């Protein structure tokens, strides 16, 4: 969770802005789908996350369906981009980690990265994890991360309560795979 000690995010990187725009489109608008463990969600932000953000800023809680664009951007940056250290990696790596963090939490993104890199699984982007990611071949990391995450989502979708989400999750992974290529094109 972000704290008030973290910097204000007025000068966001180009990579964050591109990733944010793509993921915001992927997440869509307000939903409250039965069986979705996130509950009421708008643009990928759960009511619980929105409440935590507003409380951290000494603001009253508000229905997540009424979230403003500036709040969405700040939450994406503070709750997902900043914890994954998005500005420290190749743009394509940051993108796939960011999408995973928005969808499943920064801790899950860290665990998946640590598993594919075969390093200690702490669930945080600590210095050894950051160094291992920075030293990884970006193309190989992105492919392995997407494959591993797709496999985990497929396994999760075997649960009866989660089965209805399978098609959407796998379609999302296809789009993430395709869009991640744009970050390689831009880096070239």
N, C-alpha and C positions, 0 to 999 in steps of 0.2 A: 504494500500500500504506500502511496506517496505521502510525504509529510510536508508540512508548511516550510520546512528547511530547504526543500528542493528549489532549484532555480525556476524562475518564470520562463516560459517557453516561447518567447516572442520571435526569436530568430531560428526557426526550424530549418533543418537541412532539406535540400532538394530531394534526397532519397526518402525522407519522412513524408514530404508533401505528395510525392508520386505514389508511395505505398498507401498513404492515408486515403487518397482519392479512389484508388482501386478497391481497397477493402471496404470503404464506406458504401460503394456501389454494391459490392458483394453482399453486405449485411442487410441492405434494404431498409425498410421502415419498421414500424411498430408491429410486434407479434406477441401473443401470449398463448402459445401452442401447448395443449395438454401433453404431458410427458416430457416436455423440454425442461431439463433440470435447472436452466437459467431463469425460468419464470418469465414475467413480463420483461420484454427487451425491446429496445429501439436502437437501430443502427449498430447492433451488436453490443450495446451497453445495457446490462441488467439493471433492474430497479435498485438492487442492493449496491451495485457499483456507483450508480448515480447518487444514491443517498450518502454513501461514504465520501464522494467527491464534494457534495454540497456541505456536509457537516464539517469537512476539513477546511472549508472556506467560510465557516460560520454563517451559512445560509440555511434557510428552512428547506426541508425536503419537498420535492415537487414530483408529480407524476412523470415517469420517464417518457411517456408519449409527448410531453411538452418540452423536451430537451432542445436547447438551442445549438446551432452549428458551432459557435465559438466554444461551447462547453464540450461538445463531441470531440472537437479537435484537441482541446486541452486534456481531456480524459484519455484519448488514444495515446497522446504523447506521454503523459505522466504515468498512466497505469500500465501501458504496454510497450511503447518504444523505449522509454528511459530504462525500465527494468531489464530489457534484453540488450542494452548497450548498443542500440541500433546504429549509432554513428561510428562505431569502432570496426565494422566489418565491410566486406565487399557488399555493394548494394543488393545483389541478388540474395545473398545470405541473410542480410537484414530483413529483406522482404518476406522470405519464407518463415523466419523466426517470428516476425511481427504478426503475420497472419495467424500463425499457431497461437501466439500469445493472446490475440483478440478472441480467437475461437475457443481456446482451452485453458488460457492462463499462462503467464510468464514462467511459472514453475514447470509446467508441462513442456513448454518450449525448451527450457534448459535441460530437463531430463532426456528428451528425445535427442537433443544435440549431443549430450554426454554419452548416451547409449551408442549412437552411430560412430562417435569418435573413440569409443571404448576407453573412457576416462571415468574417474570417480563420479558417481551420481549423487550430486548434492541438491539438485533442483533449483540452483541459483546460478547466475552468471558471475561466478567468482573469477579471480585472476587466472587460475589454471584453465578454466573453461574458455575464457576470453582468448588466452594465448593459443589454445588448441584450435579454436575456430579461426583465428587470424592466420595460423600456419597451415590450415587445410586448403586443398585445392578447391576453389569456389564452385566450379562446375560439378565436381564429384560430390562435394558436401550437399549442394542443393538437390541433386538427383537422389542421393541417399536419404536426405531428410524427408523429401516428398514421398518417397517409396515407403519409408518407415511409418510416417504419419498416416499415409493411406491405409497401410496394413492395420495400424492401431484403430483407426476409425471403422474399418471393416469388421474387426473383431468386436468392437463396442456395439456395432449395429446388429450383432447377432443376439443381443439381449432383446427379449420381446418388447420391452418398453421403448427401446431405441431403434427398432427395426425400420420404423417409418421414416427415419432420417437418413437412411443409407444412401439413397439415390442423390439427395441434395449434398451430402458430405462428399461423395465421390465426384460429383460434378464440380464441386468447389475445388477439390484437389486438381482436377484437370485444368481448371481456369488458373489456379495458382501456378501450376507447371508452365502453362503457356505464357502467363504474364511475367514470370521470373526471367524468361528469355529477353524481355525488353530491358532488363537491368544489365544484362551482358552486352546488349547492343549499345546501350548508353555508355558503358564503361570502356568500350573499345575505342 
